[in-house]
Amino acid sequence: MHVDQKSVSSQTHRITYTHIKTGGPRICFMFSGLGYTYEKPLLYYVTMLMLKHGIDVVQIHYAYSKELMTKSTDEIADVMMQDIDLVLQDVLSHSDYKNIIFAGKSIGTIPLIQRVMKDEVYKDAVMLLLTPLLTRTELFESLLENTHKGLLVIGARDHYYTEEVYQLKTNTMNIEVIENADHSLDVLYTPTESLKALETVLNGIEKLL
């Protein structure tokens, strides 16, 4: 296994990313949350799961102010894709991966749902939507049209949770609602239940791999 810390630039943007290489034919691009970074339990163990299966991992390191969340869903997607596209082009132009997986957490699901999932180039990619912002109408409506294989996970006590989430279940997209879990998929003051929630997520992802 080899780890590269890289950066890529355009005339207006510069973005860094970590590329963990296993030598396998598959790759997982990861889009973190604003405050939920790759060192936090969920994304850390999703990374470990990918590596266990010989899947390369790219962790994209972006940083935005909280003010971004006040913008429209499409504006957020456009801002983030300016950075994300630089990484996708840099990685995929230098490698010949046979399968692509995308994993987004919280705000990281916005460009994934609004842009990547609508791009014909990635029509066969597997999508892991971890605590998507389902109360944003545009995101929910986009997901209703989804045809990708994947997993959507959200906590029943997440402030972005809606009981309509089960409308998004299809033959290819699985839905997992974690009872009593918050936006971090933690069950407050109950570490053993939080660990069970994490295990549920990892088992759901493993079935797709």
N, C-alpha and C positions, 0 to 999 in steps of 0.2 A: 504494500500500500504506500502511496506517495501523496503528500499534501502540498499543494501550490497555493500561495497567497498572491493574487494577481489584481491588477487594476486595468481599466480600459477607459478611454476618453473619446469624447467628440469635441466639437468646437465649443460646446456650452456645458457639457456634463463630464464628470469623472466619477466612476463607481468602482468599488473594490469587491472582490469575491474570493471565497475559499473553494478550491477544487480538490476534493478528496478522490484519488484515483485507485481503483482496485484492479483495473485491467479488464473488467467485464464489458459486455456489450450494451448494458443498460445504464441510464443516468436519471437521477432525480434532482430537479431544480427546486430549491426551497426559498419561499418568500415569508419572512418573519413578520411578526406584529410590530407595532410601534415600540412598545416596551417589552414585548415578549420575544427575546432574542434566542439564538441557537444554543445558548448555555442553559436555558430553562428546561425543566424536565421533559415536557412533551416533545419539543423539537430535538433535544439531545438524544432521546431514545428512538425517535423516528430515524434520526441519522444512523444510530447504531444498528437498527433493524435493516436499513438499506445496505450497510456495509457487510452485515452478516450474510446477505443474499448476493454479495458480489456486485452491488449496484454502485456506480460512482455517484458522488453527491456534490452539488454546487450550492453553496450557501451565499446568497446575495446580501451584501451589507449596505443597506440604505439607511438614511436618517432624515426624518421629516419632522417639522414642528407639529404640535397638536392642532394648530390652526388649519392644517390640511383637512382635518376631519369635518370642518365647517363647510367645505366645498361640496359641490354635487358629486354624485357617484362617478359620473363620466369624467369630470375634471380630475378627480383623484386618480382614476385609471390612467388618464393621459399623462399626468405628472410622473407616476411611478413607471409607466412603460418606457418613458424616455431613458430611464436608467436600466430597467430590466432588459430591454431590447439590445442594449450594448453588450450585456453579458451573454445573452442567448446567441447572438451573432458571433461573438468571439469564441465561445466554447464549441458551438456546432460547426463552425467553419474549419476547425482544426481537428475534428474527431468524426468518426463514422459510427454513431450509436444506432443500434437497431430498435431500441424502445425507449420512450421518454415517459417519465413520471413527473408530475408537478404537485408540490405540497405547499399549501398556503395557510397561514395562521392569521385570523382576524383581518386587519386591513390588507394583509397580503393576499387575501382571497378576492379583493376587488379587481385588480388587474387580471387575475387568473380567470374570474368569471366573465368580466366585461370585455376582455380583449383576447386572451390566449385561447379560451374555450370556443371562441367564435372564429378563430383563425383556422382555415382549412389545412394549413401546414401541420397542425397539431391534432387533427381529428381523431387519431388513433391513440393519443396519449391517455394515460391513467391519471385521474384527478383526485387528490386528497384535500378535501375542504375542511379544515379544522377551525371550528367556531366562526363560520362565516357570518357576516352582518345581515342577517335575514330580515331585519325590520326595515332595511333600505329597499323600497319597492322595486327599484330598477334591478337590483341583484336577484330578488326573488323571481321576478318575471323572466329574467334571463335563464335562471335555473329551471324554470318550467319547460323551457325549450331544449334542455340539455339532452345529449345523446351519448355522452362519454361514459366509459366504465370508471367507477370510482367509489369513494366513500365520503359521506358528509357526517361530521360529528359535531354535536353541540350539547351544552349542558342545559337542563331544564330550568336552572336559575340564572342562566346567562341573560343579561339585559337585551341581547339581540335575538333571543329565542322567540319563536312563535309556534303556536300549536298547529299551524298550517304546514309545518315542516314536512309532515308525512305525504303531502301532495307531491313532493319532489322525488319520492321513491319510484324507481323504474326497474326494469329488468337488469339494467347495467349499473345503476347508482344505488348503493346501499345507504340507509339512514340509520344512525346510531344516536339516540338521545340518552344522555347520562343523567340519571335522576339526582337531584340535589347538587349538581355540579355548576360552578360559576363560569365566567368567561375564560378563566385559566384551566378549566376542567378540574378544579380543585373542589373537594367537598370540605367546606370550612370547618376547621378545628378537628377534622377527622382524618388523620394521615393514612390510616389503613384503607378507608373508603376511597381516598384520592389515588392511592396506589392501585386499587382495583379498577378505578376508572381508566387509569393509564394502561393497565393490562388489557382492558376491553378494546381500547383504541388500537393498540399494537396487534392484538389478535385479528381485528377487522382488517387492518392493513395487510397483515401477513397472508390472509386468504386471497388477496388480490395479486400477490407477488408470485 
